[in-house]
Amino acid sequence: MADVSNSFQEGDNFCGYKLLRKKEIPLIKGIFFEFVHEKTGARHIHIKSDDRENVFGVAFKTVPKDSTGVAHILEHTALCGSKKYPVKDPFFSMIKRSLNTFMNAFTASDWTMYPYATQNKKDFYNLMGVYLDAAFFPRLDELSFMQEGHRLSVDEAGELVYQGVVFNEMKGAMSSQNQVMGRSLLNALYPDTTYGFNSGGEPSDIPLLTHDDLVNFHKVHYHPSNAWFFTYGNLDIKEHLEYINKNILEHFEKIDPGTDVPNQPRWTSPKKAEYTYPADGETELEKKSQAAVAWLLSDIRDSFDCLAASLLNQILLGNSAAPLYKALIDSGLGSSLTDVTGFDADNRDTLFAAGLKGINEQDAEKVEKVVLDTLEELYENKIEKELVDTAIHQLEFHRREITNTPMPYGLKMLLSLAGTWFHGGDPLEIIMFDHFLDEIREKAANTDFFESCIKKYFLDNPHRVLMVLKPDPEKGRNEALKDRKQLDEKKKLLSDQDFQHIREMEQKLTERQEKKEDLSCLPTLEISDISKEVKKENPDRISENNRIFYYDRPASGIFYFTSVFGAGNIPKELIEYIPVFTFLVTRTGTRKTNYIDFTRKIDAVTGGFGFSPMARTLIFKDRGTMPAVVFSAKCLGRYQKDMFDCASEIVSDYSFEDDKRIKTLLFQLRAGLEAGIVQKGHILAISLASRNLSGTSYLSELWEGVSQVRLVKNLTDSISDDSHGNRVMDDFKEKMYAIAKFLFCRDNSRICMVGGDSDLSQSDRYLGIFEDSLSKEGGDGFLSLPDFCQNNSDIFEAWTTQSSVSFVGSAFDAPQFGSDDAPLFSVLSRLLKSDFLHREIREKGGAYGGFATYNSEEGIFSCGSYRDPNIKRTIDTFLKGIDFLKNGNFSKEDIKEAVLQTAADLEKPDTPAVSAKKDFFRRLLNISDFEREKFKLGVLNADLENLKNAARKYFKDDCKDKNTAVITGKLVLENEKNKFSGLNFLEQEI
Ligand SMILES: [Zn+2]
C-alpha cells in the first residue's frame, strides 16, 4: 500500500481521528502530524521520515500519591500477560520472537512509557499488538503482582523475608548515592506535588501496596483519555491509526483521568534540607557528603524560557572552564560536581541545580556561597560574549547530529518532547525552535539577555533549596534491623494457616515459573525473515601507505575524524596508566594554551574531542593483544580547520605542568570511577572473572575494571600524602610524558575520515598539518602481543564496596571468531539467558537481571547477575546453566528464538558515519566481510545437534566455577559466608 499520508490536510478526519496540525521538519526532511482521537481524547503524534528504524510508543500520565511504587510496579505487571496474550511473560517472549532494535518500558516521576523500535514492518505490527493489549487489557493477576511487586516469603532458616522484582530493584537503586541524591532533590524542591514521592517505590513503603490498589490505579491511568501515542519512521501513518482505533480506542469512552500535575506553590524564602544515604562499613566519613543549590524555574510549557535556561546551563556548566563549573571545582571544597548538576526539564516546573560532591558536611554553606557569589559576579560583570556563542554552537551541533545511540533516533525525539507534550505544552516548539533561537541570539547580542536570566531564575528567585546529602554508616544496618523487627513481629501474628498460605503461594509461583507454556498465541517472525547478507562498507579512498581511509558519507554537515595510535611498544609499567593519560591529556592544557582557553576552544569549534584506550585482539593474525589509543573528534564542516588546529596542538604541545589541575582532575576521575562501581557491577564482575582467560581480557580489566579504580585510588591517595606527595607527582608526570612520546609518532597512526564530499575534499590539506605535528621519531606501535600477561591461575574472588546487593560473574573458555563453532556460541548465550537464567536468576532468585554473553573476539563465554540478593545460589545456577546447554534441554522453538535474537543484534542499524567507522576498525583488525557473512550463516544454521555438540566440546567437566568474581557489600558477604565453607573465596576491598 502506497503511503498516502502526504494527502492528509489539517482538519481532515480519519478513523475517528482529527488531524490538528501538519508541519514540515526540514532538518530531518520529515513531516510532523498531530492528531486527536475525538471519542476518547487520545493524542497521537506521527513523525514521518525516511528512517527505516520505526518507533512506536504509548505513554500515560502516572501521578502517584505515595511512595509505594504503584506506577513502577504497574509498569512491570502490565507486561505479565493480557487478554489476547494470556501467557506469563509476553514482553520477554516477544523480545525473543522479534528483530526489534529497542524494547523497554520506563517509569518517570509522572509518566510511564512503553516504547519499541524495529526495521521490519511485520515485526512492527506484531509488537504493536502485544504492547497495546498489555497496556490496555492486562491481566494484572495476583501472582504476577507478587512476583513483580512484593510478597512475603520464608527463607531457608524459616524467617520471613520480603521478595519481589521491583522491591529488590529499588533496594539496589536506593543504595546508590546518586539515585538517593536525585530522589532527595525532587523531594526537597517539590514537597507539595507528586514529585515529593518516590515514583519508583521506597523499599520501606512498597509492602504497603495492595493488589487492589494496583488494579484501580490501572483503571484510571492506562486509559485512552490519559494516553499519548507516538509513531516515527517510514511506515504509513494511516495503517497505524486504523490499527490503534480498531483494536483499542473504539472500545473506550472518554473519562476525566484527573492526572494534571499542578505547579508547585512558590516559596517566599529559601530553605535548607538534609538527607542521608547508606554508607555501612565506611570508616572514613570525611569528604563523603554532597551539597547542591537548586531552584525551581519556569513552567515546562514555556518553551522559550526552557530554551534560554538550557543555553544558560551550557554557559554556566557546559565544560570544565565554564564559570560556575570552574568556580565550584577551584574552591577545593569537593572532588566533582554533584550528581544532580544542571537544568532539568522533565517535570511540570523545571529545575536547575549546581553543587559539589566529595565535600565535608560542614562545608555545605560554603558551596552555596560559591554558587551565589559566582552568579552575582556574572550578573554584575557580564558574561563573556564568546561563552554565549559557544553555548549556541553546542546546541546547533547536537541538534544536527543524528545518531541512534544509545537509543533509536525517533525515540530520542519522543523523549525530548515528552514532558512538554504531556503537560499540555507545544511539542512542535521542542523540535522546531529556530525562531526562539534567533530571538535569543538577537537579544543576547543587543541586550544583557542572559544576565537578566541569571537575575530572574536565580538571584531574585526565592524558591531555592540548599540540599545536603550525608553518609550514614549505620543506615543500611538500621534499616535491615528495622525490617527484621517488623517481619519478626509480623511472624508472631501469623497462624500456622497463614504460613501454609505463604508457602502455597510461593509454590504456585514456582510452578507457574517452571511451567513450559504454549506461546502459539503470540505473533512471531521466522528465520526466513532474516537476510543472509551482512551490510558491507567500503572506503572511497585509501592512502598509498594504507594508513588513511576516506569515507564519503552524507552526515548532515558533520565531519568525523579518528586517529588510532598503537600502544604495543609501551613498557608494561606504563601501560596501566594509559586510561588516566587519555583522561588527562585534553584537559590539562598545552604548552601554548592554558587549560581554560583550550577547553573553551574545543567547545567553540567541535561537538566532541577526546582520547580513549582500546584493547583488541588480532584474531586473524596470531590472536595477539593489540593495545591502542583512539583519538576521535567531530565538528561542523565549517570548523574543520579549527578542529585540526586543536588536534595538532595536543599531539605536539601536550603539557602536564599544572600540578593543581592534575590533582583536581585525578580526584574527579576517581569520583566518577567510584560512582560507576554499583552501576556496572555486573560488567566489572565478568571482567574480573575473565581476566586470566586471554591477554586482551587481562588488559581490558586493567584499563576499565576494578584494577583501574584501585590504581586511581592509590594514585590520588599517595599524591595527597604530605611526606612524599610531590615526588609521586613528579614521577607520575614523567610517566604521562613518556606515554605521549610513544604514542604521538607519525608512523604510529591509522586515520579514518568521514564526511560529505566537500568536507572530505579539503580534509587532506588540514590533515597534513596534523601529520606534521606528530613526531618523526619513534616507531609503529601497532604490535600484536601474543603472550600478553598470560596467567592461568583460577579466580574465585569477592570484591566489596558500598552495596546492599551483589553482582556475580563467571567466565568460561569458548571458541573464537573465525571458528565454525563461534556463531553457535552466540546462539547458546541467548538460549541460556532467555530459557534458563532469566527464569532461575530473575524470576526465582529475585535478582534484577541474569544473563549470559559471548565475547567472540576473546573466545570467552560468561554468565552474570545484576542487583542480585544471592551469591552462592547464583554461582550454582550458572553451573546448572552450563549443564542445561550440554544436555540440549531446549526446543526447536527456543532455538528459532535464540537465532532471531542473535540476528537482531547483527542487523542493528547504524548511521552512515558509524557504519563507516566500524568498517575502518574491522580493517585495522583484518576482519573480512567473508568472515562476517560466514558467522551470520552459522547463526542461521544453528540446530539442536550442532549446538549441543559445540557446548559439549568446549564446556569440559572440569570447567566448574574456577573463574568467578563477585562485587558485593561487606554486610552481604558476611551473611553469605557460611555458604562458602570449604571454598577458598579470596576477599578484597575495592
Ligand atoms: Zn523496574
Residues whose N, C-alpha, C, O or C-beta is under 5 A from the ligand:
A	BS01	ZN	E169
